[in-house]
Amino acid sequence: MKYRRKLFRHRDAYDLKGTDQLFLRAARENCAYAYAHCPGYRAILDDAGFSPERLQTMDDLGDLPFLPTALFKRRRLFSVPRWRLPLVVTSSGTSSGKASEIGFTVGDLWAGLKMVLHICKLRKLLSFRPCHYVVFGYQPKHRNRTGVSRTAFGVTLFTPALSRTYALRWKKTGRAAESGRPMAAPAAGAAGAYVLDLGAVQDAIVKHSKSRFPLRFMGFPAYAWFLMKRMDEQNVRVQLPKGSKLMLGGGWKQFYAEEVDKAQFYALAKKVLGLDDRDIVEFFGAVEHPIFYNDCQRHHFHVPVYSRIIIRDPETLAPVPNGTPGLVNLISPMDIGTPLLSVMTDDLGVLHDACECGCGLDSPWLEILGRVGLRDIKTCAAGASEILNKVEVAL
């Protein structure tokens, strides 16, 4: 994977034009490896009449067969024997209980670490100054292998962690979540359940607001919003120490009906936590596409050199120009443990030109408009079914 190593060593994380050829070689390298080592992936490419050698220009990435994220929730695909994978993570799962299972090799993890270090430097998220942490996510448990829980814990390593307080705490009693709100994911075992404990989080915030060390938040924006509303309703106001940050990722999940716009969210953060707009950082990513999208100072998700994004027409699946809404197709040569080179999400989005942001980064940026199910898009649903059948025959 020499081209992948070169790509993930590139110091300018948003130099897309300067890395096009390197990205293409890394993609061809990744595709060839998956074709040779994953029978299911080889069956998909053979049926489409596509070979790794066809990746000769950046436009050829649009012809590369993509795998719908729904496929990974139905079938386990690995290009490396599972016993050779030091890390296997799962998605949060669907209402039917199905979850993706994605494997990472040592090389995959090393590439990911270099990516995170390069991107975090731009937002000054790495520091030797100790911090307290509030995680709007799951308290770690050995049975919990979800990508969101691993990511949230990983973010607490950006600085020395003095303490970690979790909003979703493991309770052996399995009592109902606070205020009747459902959990973000099924319980990680029959002996208990994750319980949303906003009271404990609020107590921790009040306590740490008096500390001389910063307080950093990380996790689901929905739980951050519920907590800030709770504080507002109880007339609780704090001024967090200088250097505190509110870091958000993972989306609103089943709370999409309660999602609020950024202006409203940021205003409440200023009111109850004393955090300015510059102190709020957002992340975007997916277990099936483990690339670290970190927003810029204007809160836009610019495409880093480690990935490329194609927006496709929902009916024809043909690539559409920047500025046109469509389905989000994510491409990256990072992972060889699982064939994730080209993944089709169920997100609707728009790719904007860099000049529409004005932050100074010379890279297009992705705006997520919402989520649709594959069943709502006839062409995609048929494609996902056909791909699944081919994989099952190959295996």
C-alpha positions in Angstrom: 0.0 0.0 0.0 2.8 2.4 -0.9 0.5 5.0 -2.5 -1.8 5.0 0.4 1.1 5.7 2.7 2.2 8.6 0.6 -1.3 10.0 0.4 -1.9 9.9 4.2 1.6 11.4 4.8 0.7 14.5 2.7 0.9 17.5 5.0 -1.7 19.7 3.3 -4.9 18.0 4.3 -7.0 19.9 1.7 -4.7 20.0 -1.3 -7.0 18.0 -3.6 -5.6 19.3 -6.9 -2.1 18.5 -5.8 -3.0 14.9 -4.8 -5.4 13.8 -7.6 -2.8 11.5 -9.2 -1.7 10.1 -5.9 -5.3 9.5 -4.8 -6.0 7.8 -8.1 -3.0 5.4 -7.7 -4.0 4.7 -4.1 -7.5 3.9 -5.2 -6.3 1.6 -8.0 -4.0 -0.1 -5.5 -6.9 -0.5 -3.0 -9.3 -1.8 -5.6 -6.7 -4.4 -6.8 -6.2 -5.7 -3.3 -9.9 -6.0 -2.6 -10.4 -7.7 -6.0 -7.7 -10.3 -5.2 -8.7 -11.0 -1.6 -12.4 -10.5 -1.2 -14.5 -13.0 -3.3 -17.7 -10.9 -2.8 -16.2 -7.7 -4.0 -14.6 -9.5 -7.0 -18.0 -10.9 -7.9 -19.5 -7.4 -7.9 -16.7 -5.9 -10.1 -16.8 -8.9 -12.5 -20.5 -8.6 -12.9 -20.1 -4.9 -13.7 -17.3 -5.6 -16.2 -15.0 -3.4 -14.1 -11.3 -4.2 -13.4 -8.9 -2.2 -11.1 -6.8 -1.3 -14.2 -9.7 0.8 -15.5 -8.9 3.5 -12.9 -6.7 5.6 -15.1 -8.3 9.1 -14.7 -10.2 10.8 -11.9 -13.3 10.6 -14.0 -13.0 6.8 -13.9 -13.9 7.0 -10.2 -17.4 7.7 -11.2 -17.6 4.4 -13.0 -16.3 2.4 -10.1 -19.0 0.1 -8.7 -20.1 1.4 -5.3 -21.4 -0.6 -2.3 -24.6 0.7 -0.5 -24.1 1.1 3.2 -27.2 -1.2 3.6 -25.1 -4.0 2.1 -22.7 -4.0 5.1 -25.6 -4.3 7.5 -26.7 -7.5 5.7 -23.4 -9.2 5.0 -19.9 -9.2 6.5 -17.2 -8.5 3.9 -13.5 -8.7 4.7 -10.5 -8.6 2.5 -8.3 -9.9 5.4 -8.9 -13.0 7.6 -10.8 -11.8 10.7 -8.1 -13.1 13.1 -5.6 -10.7 11.4 -7.8 -7.7 12.1 -6.8 -5.9 15.3 -10.0 -3.9 15.3 -13.5 -4.6 14.2 -16.2 -2.0 14.9 -19.9 -1.9 14.3 -22.4 0.9 13.4 -25.1 1.9 15.8 -27.5 -0.4 14.0 -31.0 0.0 12.5 -34.5 -0.4 13.9 -34.3 -4.0 12.8 -31.2 -4.5 14.9 -28.8 -4.9 11.9 -25.5 -3.2 12.0 -22.4 -2.9 9.8 -19.3 -4.7 10.9 -16.1 -3.1 9.6 -12.6 -4.5 10.0 -9.3 -2.5 10.2 -5.7 -3.7 9.7 -2.7 -2.3 11.4 -2.0 -0.3 8.3 -5.5 1.1 8.1 -5.3 2.3 11.7 -1.9 3.9 11.2 -3.2 5.7 8.1 -6.2 6.9 10.1 -4.0 8.2 12.9 -1.9 10.3 10.5 -5.1 11.7 9.0 -6.5 12.7 12.3 -3.3 14.4 13.4 -3.0 16.4 10.2 -6.6 17.6 10.3 -6.8 18.3 14.0 -3.8 20.7 13.8 -5.9 23.1 11.6 -8.6 23.5 14.3 -6.0 23.4 17.2 -7.7 20.4 18.8 -4.5 18.8 20.0 -3.1 20.2 23.2 -0.8 19.2 26.1 -3.1 21.2 28.5 -5.2 18.7 30.5 -9.0 18.9 30.1 -12.1 17.5 31.7 -14.5 15.7 29.3 -18.2 15.3 29.0 -19.1 12.6 26.4 -22.6 12.8 25.0 -22.4 9.1 24.1 -21.9 5.7 25.6 -19.9 4.8 28.7 -17.3 2.2 27.4 -18.2 -1.5 27.9 -16.4 -4.5 26.6 -19.5 -5.6 24.7 -19.9 -2.2 23.0 -18.0 -2.3 19.7 -19.8 0.6 18.0 -17.8 3.0 15.9 -19.4 6.1 17.6 -18.3 4.9 21.1 -14.7 4.2 19.9 -14.6 7.6 18.1 -15.9 9.5 21.1 -13.4 8.0 23.4 -10.6 8.6 20.9 -11.4 12.3 20.8 -10.8 12.5 24.6 -7.2 11.6 23.8 -6.6 14.8 21.9 -5.5 16.2 25.3 -4.6 14.6 28.6 -8.0 13.7 30.2 -8.5 14.6 33.8 -12.0 13.1 33.9 -14.7 11.6 31.7 -18.4 11.9 32.4 -20.7 10.0 30.1 -24.3 10.9 29.3 -25.3 7.3 28.4 -24.3 5.3 31.4 -24.5 1.5 31.8 -27.0 0.4 34.4 -27.4 -3.2 35.4 -30.9 -2.5 36.5 -31.9 -1.6 33.0 -34.4 1.1 34.1 -35.9 3.4 31.5 -34.0 6.4 30.2 -34.5 9.7 31.9 -37.6 11.7 30.9 -38.8 8.8 28.9 -36.4 9.4 26.1 -35.3 6.3 24.3 -31.6 5.2 24.1 -29.5 5.9 21.1 -28.9 2.2 20.5 -30.0 -1.1 21.8 -28.6 -2.3 25.1 -25.2 -4.0 24.8 -26.3 -7.1 26.7 -29.2 -8.7 28.6 -27.7 -7.8 32.0 -28.5 -4.1 31.8 -29.0 -1.1 29.5 -27.7 2.3 28.6 -29.5 5.1 30.5 -29.5 8.8 29.6 -28.4 10.6 32.8 -28.6 14.3 32.1 -28.7 15.1 35.8 -25.2 13.7 36.3 -23.9 15.5 33.3 -25.3 18.8 34.5 -23.7 18.4 37.9 -20.4 17.7 36.2 -20.6 20.8 34.1 -21.4 23.0 37.1 -18.5 21.4 39.0 -16.0 21.7 36.1 -17.0 25.3 35.3 -15.2 26.3 38.5 -12.0 24.4 37.5 -8.9 26.2 36.1 -8.8 23.5 33.4 -11.0 23.6 30.2 -14.0 21.4 29.8 -14.5 19.7 26.4 -17.7 18.0 25.2 -17.9 15.3 22.6 -20.8 13.3 21.1 -24.3 13.3 19.8 -25.7 16.9 19.2 -29.2 15.7 20.2 -28.1 15.0 23.8 -26.1 18.2 23.9 -29.3 20.1 22.9 -31.4 18.2 25.5 -28.9 19.1 28.2 -28.7 22.7 27.3 -32.5 23.0 27.2 -32.6 21.4 30.6 -30.2 23.9 32.0 -32.1 26.8 30.4 -35.4 25.6 31.8 -33.8 25.4 35.3 -32.1 28.8 34.8 -28.6 27.3 35.2 -25.9 29.4 33.6 -22.1 28.7 33.7 -19.1 30.4 32.1 -16.7 27.6 31.1 -12.9 28.1 31.5 -11.0 29.5 28.5 -10.2 26.8 26.0 -13.3 24.8 26.5 -14.9 23.4 23.4 -18.2 21.8 22.3 -17.4 19.0 19.8 -20.3 17.3 18.0 -20.5 14.3 15.8 -22.8 11.3 15.1 -25.8 13.1 13.9 -29.3 13.4 15.4 -30.2 9.7 14.8 -33.7 8.9 15.9 -34.2 12.4 17.2 -34.3 13.9 13.7 -37.7 15.4 14.3 -36.3 17.5 17.1 -33.2 18.7 15.1 -32.7 22.5 15.3 -30.7 24.8 13.0 -27.2 25.7 13.8 -28.0 29.4 14.7 -30.5 28.3 17.4 -28.1 25.6 18.7 -25.1 28.0 18.9 -27.2 30.7 20.6 -28.2 28.4 23.4 -24.6 27.2 23.8 -23.6 30.8 24.3 -26.5 31.4 26.7 -26.0 28.5 29.1 -22.4 27.5 28.6 -20.7 30.8 27.7 -19.3 29.2 24.5 -18.7 31.3 21.4 -19.2 30.2 17.8 -15.5 29.6 17.5 -15.6 27.2 20.4 -18.0 24.8 18.6 -16.5 22.1 16.4 -18.4 19.6 14.3 -17.4 16.2 12.9 -18.9 14.1 10.1 -18.2 10.5 9.2 -19.5 7.0 9.0 -18.4 3.6 10.1 -18.5 2.5 6.4 -16.4 5.5 5.5 -13.9 6.2 8.3 -12.6 9.5 7.1 -12.4 12.4 9.5 -14.4 15.4 8.2 -13.8 18.3 10.6 -15.6 21.6 9.9 -13.8 24.8 9.1 -14.1 28.1 11.0 -17.3 28.7 9.1 -18.6 25.2 10.0 -18.4 23.6 6.5 -17.2 20.1 5.9 -14.4 20.5 3.3 -13.3 17.4 1.5 -9.8 16.3 2.7 -7.2 14.7 0.4 -7.9 11.3 1.9 -11.3 11.1 0.1 -13.3 12.3 -2.9 -17.1 12.8 -3.0 -19.4 12.2 -5.9 -23.0 13.5 -5.8 -25.3 11.2 -7.8 -28.8 11.8 -9.3 -31.2 9.7 -7.2 -32.9 8.3 -10.3 -30.1 7.6 -12.8 -27.2 7.5 -10.3 -25.2 9.6 -12.8 -22.8 12.1 -11.2 -24.2 15.6 -11.1 -22.3 19.0 -11.1 -21.4 20.9 -7.9 -24.3 22.7 -6.4 -26.9 20.0 -7.4 -28.5 17.9 -4.7 -28.3 14.2 -4.8 -27.1 11.0 -3.1 -23.7 11.1 -1.5 -21.1 8.6 -2.8 -18.0 8.6 -0.6 -14.7 7.3 -1.9 -11.5 6.6 0.0 -8.5 4.2 -0.3 -7.9 4.1 3.5 -9.3 0.7 4.5 -8.2 -2.6 3.1 -9.7 -4.7 6.0 -13.1 -4.3 4.4 -13.7 -3.2 0.8 -14.8 0.4 1.5 -13.3 2.1 -1.6 -16.6 3.4 -2.9 -19.6 3.5 -0.6 -23.1 4.9 -1.4 -24.8 6.4 1.6 -28.5 7.1 2.1 -27.7 10.8 2.7 -28.9 13.5 0.4 -26.3 16.3 0.0 -24.8 19.0 -2.1 -21.1 19.5 -3.0 -20.2 23.2 -3.0 -17.2 24.9 -4.6 -14.5 26.1 -2.2 -15.2 29.8 -3.2 -18.7 29.5 -1.7 -17.2 29.2 1.8 -14.5 31.8 2.0 -12.6 30.3 4.9 -9.4 30.0 2.8 -9.4 26.2 2.3 -9.1 25.4 -1.4 -11.4 22.3 -1.3 -15.1 21.8 -2.1 -17.3 21.3 0.9 -20.2 18.9 1.6 -23.6 20.0 2.9 -25.8 17.2 4.2 -29.5 17.9 3.4 -31.1 14.9 5.1 -31.4 11.2 5.0 -33.5 8.9 2.8 -34.0 5.1 3.0 -33.0 2.9 0.1 -36.6 1.8 -0.1 -37.6 5.3 -1.0 -35.3 5.3 -4.1 -36.3 2.6 -6.6 -33.1 2.6 -8.5 -30.9 2.3 -5.5 -33.1 -0.3 -3.8 -32.9 -2.5 -6.9 -29.1 -2.0 -7.1 -28.6 -2.9 -3.5 -30.7 -6.0 -3.8 -28.7 -7.1 -6.9 -25.4 -6.5 -5.3 -26.4 -8.4 -2.1 -27.4 -11.4 -4.2 -24.1 -11.4 -6.1 -22.2 -11.3 -2.8 -24.2 -14.2 -1.4 -23.6 -16.3 -4.5 -19.8 -15.6 -4.3 -19.7 -16.5 -0.7 
